[in-house]
């Protein structure tokens, strides 16, 4: 992975990183508040020899004193020193418990002893430190006194009295918060790395490119209103959603320019990726560009086209395949554009056999002889074999990939299924993409400050007079159109209703 790939992963998961840092800081702050503060007070003692007059005696005494200082440091934590402190201050601690609060040390090459006492009370810490220092002076005087009753050759003196501390030494809130921040940052990066390894969902074009080199025909951003207003005619003319389907229409013309067949099969890997709405809106976009379009609902398991467009579903594709009605009588016009819809008909017990039959091949050829474009909404590839069977009878396949809906292994299986039947994959449509972020698939275009009228199913869209014309609008409108056959289909469909 390159640096930009790591940055993209961080952009995708920045919220996890922020939450991990905040949690680390919060936990560190909470622990700091829960820990009782401790105060440290110190006292220093000076060790000296008595009755040393000559220089040589002083030098010898200095060596002797430094050697004895280490012993005095160890003596501080003994009951000989601590028991008098407990009695004088009226403490409830045992000598061993009191020793855990006391730290004694000596400076190198000096005769100074430093006694430090840590306690939850600053006054108590100072009192214990002062009492321990005084008790050590008395204990050394007793321990070093000669047996003949002479004075002790060593004298300890308190040179720095203990003073109550003004601020606690622990907890160090700043240091704890800093450590919590670093710990949160490290854990957040670890979670992101683990999530990136375990999460195999396709989120955008970068993830798609790791699996296939198929061209991306378009990207459709996720729209929260699409569940209620899923049709292209219900979106504002200059909205990103409408523009994305116009772009898909244009790119599909490039991908399909060398094909003799006019039929395009729309499918996906799994249910819920948005293939049906993509097929419906693509058919609308083609019809708005001036083409005569036939939209066929070949999803005989969970047909949705009739529900989206508000059409009759009981008579449709299966009705024509079993020969119960003529195809021209089953095509239902929709809107004022030249869009005709062949709904699914009644759900049969053998969808795969019907879709792979010779009758289905002849039906597709009849539609291609009448219409400029035929869009077929097929079932998903992985749950059933219908789409793979049908892909052998059409001119090209467009695979709809739902962002964060399908995983890489599912997409690989779908591509393998299409490759096994030698299907012509025209390209991929990325659906449900985020509107912003590293996986967004945005278009740059100019918009005009005017109020767009929302359209309803069956209504004729307002002509886009002020909009820059699509280059393929002129190209498509210049081509031959089967006007006589289209009028015949329209009249028959109207008579059939």
N, C-alpha and C positions, 0 to 999 in steps of 0.2 A: 504493500500500500504506500502511496505517496502522501506527502504532507497535506495536500488538498483533500484526500480521502479521510484522513484523521480529522481535519477541520469539519468536514461534512458530517461525520459521525457525532462530533461535539455539538454541531448546530441542531442535529436531530434530537439529541438527548440533553440539551442544555438545562431543561427543567429538572432532570434527575440530578445533575451536578449541583444546581443551586439548592435543591432540597437537601442533598447530602451535606453540603457545607453548612446550611442553616441548622440541620439536626446536630452536626458536630459541635457547632458553636453553642447551641442551646444546652446540649448535654454537659459540655465543659462548664458553662455558666451555672447550671443547676448543681453540679457536683461542687463547684466552688462555694456556692451558697450553703450547701448542706454540711460541708466540712467546718468544724469549729476552728476558729482562728487560734493560732498559737503565737505567743510572744517570747522572745529570747532576751535574757539579761545576762551580762557578763561582769566578772570581777577578775582582776589580775593581782598576782602575788609575786613578790621579789624574794629570792632565796639568797642569803648571805651567810658568810662564816664570821664567827666572833673570835676575838682575841688573836687576830693575825696582824703582826706588825711589820715584819720584813717583806721585801719584794718577793723573795723565793717562797716564803710561806703563802703570800697572796696568790702566786701562780699555781702552787700546788693545791691551794684551797679552791681556786677557780675550777680546776679539773675535777676535784673531788665534788664540788657543788653541782656541776653539770651532770656528773654521773648519778648523784643522789636525786636530781630533779625528776628523772624518769621514774624513779621509785615513788616519789611523792605524787606524781600524776596517777599512778596505779592505785595509790592509797586513797584517793578521793572517793572512789566508789565502794569502799569497804565500810562495814558497820561501825568501825572505830570512829570514822568521821561522820557518818550519816545518822547514827542513832542519837547523838546529842542534838543534831539539827531537828530531828523528829520531835524530840522531847521539848526543845526550846520553843518551837513554833506550834506545837500541838497538832501535828499532822497525823492523819489516819493511815498514811502509806507505810508499807514495810520498807526496810533498807533496800531490798531488791527492786521494789517498785519505784522508789525515789531515785535509785541509781539509773533507771531507764530515762529519766528526764535530764540527767546531768552528763555533760561532756567535758572532759579535761584534756588539755594539750599543752605542750611546751614548745616554745619557739626554738628553732635550731640555733645552736651556738650561743644561747642566752641562758639566763637563770630565771626566766619569767615563766610563770604558770598561769594559763587562762582557764577559768572555770565558766562554762556556759550552762544555763538552766532554761529549759523550754516548758512553758505552762500556759494554760488557757487564760490565766489572769496575769496581766503585766506586773501588778504589785506583788502577787505571790511569787512570780519568777524572780523578781529583784530581791525579795526577802530570803528566798531559799539560797540564791547565789551568794548573798552577803553572809548568811549563816554558815554555808559550806566553807567559805573562805576562812571565816573565823575559827570554825571547828578544825580545819586542816592545820592552822597555825598552832592550836593547842595540842593536836595529836602529834605533830612533828616534834614539838617541844618535849612532849612526854617520851616519845619513842627514841629521840636522839640524846636524852639526858644521860650522862654517865652514871654508873652504879655508885660511885663514891659521893654522889650528891652534888657534884659540880654543875655549873650551868651548861646548857646544851651548846655544842659548838656551832650549830646551825640555827639561823633565825629566819623566819618567814614574816614578811610584812605585806599588808594589803596596800598596793600602790594605786589601784583603780577601784573605787567602791562601785557596787552594783547600782544601777539606775533603772527605773521602770521604763520599758520601751513605749514609744508613742504610737507605733504601728506594728501590726503583726507581720511575721516572716512567712507565714503560710495561712491560708492558701494564697498563691500568687495568681490573682485573677487574670491579669494580662497574659501571663505566660500560659495559663490553662486555656484561655480563649484562643490564643494563637495555636496551641497544640491541637485544640478541638477543630479549628479551621483546617489545619493541615491534615488531620485525620479524616475529616469530612471530605476534603478534596481527594485524598487518596482512595477512600472507599467509593466515592462517586465515580472516579475514573475506573476503578475496578468493576463496579456494577455495569457501567457503560460498555466496557470491554467484554464482559461476560454476556451481556444482553446482545451485543453485536454478533457474537459468535453463535449464540443459541437462537436468535431471532432470524429466521430465514424468509420472512415475509417480503414480498416485492413492494417497495415503497415509491420507487420512481425509476426514471430512465437509467440511472447508474446501476441499480440492482438488475434491471432487465438486461443490460449490456453484458453482465457476467454470465448470462445464460444463452442468449441468442443475439445474432447480428441482424435479425429481421428489422426492416425499417419501421420507425414509429410514425404512423400516419397522423396521429394527433393525440392531444392530451385534454381531458375534460376535468375541470376542477370540481371538487366537491361543493355542492350547494345544498344548504340545509332546507331550502324551499323546494328542492327537486322532488321530494317525496309527494308533495301536494300538487306541484306544478311541474310535472316531468316532461311535458311536451315542449318542443321548440317554439310553437306558436303562443305559448303562455309566457315566454320570457321576453324581456325588452329587446328590441331589435339590435341595440348596440351593447347588450350585456356580454360579459366574457363567455357565458355559456353558449349564447347564440353564435358568437364569433368562433368558438372552438369547433362547432359543427360545420360552419362554412369552411373553416380551414381543413377539417377532415374531408369534406366533399372535394376540395381542390386537390389535396394530396392523393386521394383515392383515384382521381382522374389520371394523375401521373403514373401511379402504380399499375393502373389497369389499361393504360393506353395501348399496349401491344397485344392485348387479349381479344380474341374473336368473340368469346362468350360475353354476354351482358349481365350474367348472374354473379352476385357476390353473396357468399354465405357468412353470416355473423354468428360467432359462437364464443364460448369462454371455457375456462377449465372447470369452474365450479358454479353452482347457483349463487345468485346475489352479487355478481360482479357488474351488472348493469348492461348486459348484452341486448336485452329486449328494448330498453329505452334508447340505447345507442342505435339499434337498427331502425326503430321508428323515427327518430329525429334525423338520422342520415337520409332516410327516404323523403322526409319533408324537405330537407335542405336541397336535395336533388330536384324535387318537384318545384320548389321556389326558383330554381335556376332555369326553369323552362323545359325540363325533361318530362317525358311520360314515364311514370314509375309504378311498378307493381311491388307491393310489400306482401310477402307470404309468411304466415306464421306456421313454421314447420316444427315448432316445439310441441309435439303431441303429448308430452307428459305434463307440462305445466304451462299451458298457453296463456300469454299475457297481452298480446297485441290488441285483441278485441276489447279487453278491459281498459287499456290505456286510451283507445280511440272511441270508446262508447259504441261499438258495433255489435251486430249479431254474430254469435260464435257457433251456434249449433249447426249451421250449414257453411261449409268451407272446403278446406283442402281434402280432408278425408272423404267428404261427400263426392268431390270430383274424382278422387282416386278409385273409389268403389263403383263409379258410374251411375250414381243416383241423380246427378244433375250435370248440366253443361257448365264448363268453366266460365263462359261469358256471363252466365246467370248468377254465378257465385261471387264475382268480383264486385266489391262495394266501393263506390267513390267516396272520397273523404275530402272535405273542404272544396275550395274553388280552384285550387291548383290541380294539375293532372296527376293526382295520386289515387291509385286504386289498391284496395286491400283484399287479400284472400285470407280470411281467418282460418283457424285450425280445423273447425268442424268438431264433431263429436270425438272424444278420446277413444282410440281403437285399442284392442288387446295386443296388437302386433305392430307397434310403430316402426320398428327397424325394418321389417319386411316391406311395409308400404313405402317407406322413404327410399329403399334401395331397389324398388321394382322398376320395370321398364315403363310402366304407366307414369311414374314420377318423372322419368327422363323425358318422356314425350310432353308432359305438362310443362316442364321447364322450357323446352324448345318452343312450344306454342306461346308462352309468355314472352320469350326473347324475340319472337317474330312480330309481336305486337307493340312491345314497350321498348323504350330507350334503355331502361335499367330495371333489373329485377333484384330486390333485396330479400334475402331469406333469413328469417330468425330461427336458428337451429338450437337444439338442446345443448347443454354443457357436454364437454368431451369426456370427462372422467366418470361421472355416474353411469352414463349409458353410451351405447355405441352409435346412436342415431346420427350424430353430427359427423362421425368418421365415415359412415356409410354414405351420407348425403354429400360429403366433400368430394367424392369421386365423380359427381354428376354436375358440378358447377365450375365456372371459370376461375374462381379465386376465393380464398378464405381470408377473412379478417378476424383476428383473435383479440377479444376484449379482455384486458387484464385489469382487475380491480385492485387499486392501491390498498395495501394492508389487508386485503381479503384473501389473496392467494399466496402460497409459499413457493419457494424456488423449486422444490421437488415436484410439486403439482404441475407447475408450468413446464418443467422438463418432460413430464409424462405426457402432457397435452401436445407438445411439439413433436414428441416421438410418435404419438398416435397419428398425427397428421402426416408425418414423414413416412410412416408405414404404409399408408394408403396412397402415397405419392400425390398428396394434395398440394395445390399451388398456394402457398401462404403469401398473400399480398403485403401484409404488414400487421402491426399491432396497434391497438388503441389503448392508451393508458387512461383509465377511468377512476373517478373518486380521488383525484390528486389534491393535495393541500393547495390552498390559494396562495400561501406564502411559505417561505422556507426553502431549504436546499432541494426539495423534491418537487417544487412547483413547476408547472409547465405553462408559462404565461405567454401571451401574445402582446406585441406592441402595435397599437393602432390608435387612430385619432377618434375621439368621440365628440359629439355635438351637444350643446346645452339645450336640449329640447326634451319635452315630456313624451316618452314612448308609451303608446297605448298597449296594455296587456291584451293578448288575443286569447280567445277561447276555442275549444275544439270545434271544427266545422266552419270557423270564420275565415275570411280571406285576409291575409296579412296586408298591411299598408305598404305601398311601394316605397322603397328606400331611395327617394329622390335625392336626398342630400348626402347619401353615403357614397364613398368611393366605390365604383363598380368592381365586382370580382372579375378578373380577366377571363375566367371560364364561363361567366354568364354570357358574354358575347360569343365565345367559342361554341357553347352549347346551343344557343339560340340560332346560330348560323347553320347548324347541321340539319339534315333531313328529318322530318317528323312524320310518322304514319298517321296523318290527320284523319283519313277516312276510316281506318280500322279503330282508332281511338274513339271516334264518334259512335261507331257501331257498338263498341264495348260499353260506352257510357249509356247509350240508349237501352241496351239490353239490361244493364245493371239497374237502371231506373225502373224499367218495366218489371224486373224481378221483385222489386220491393213492393 
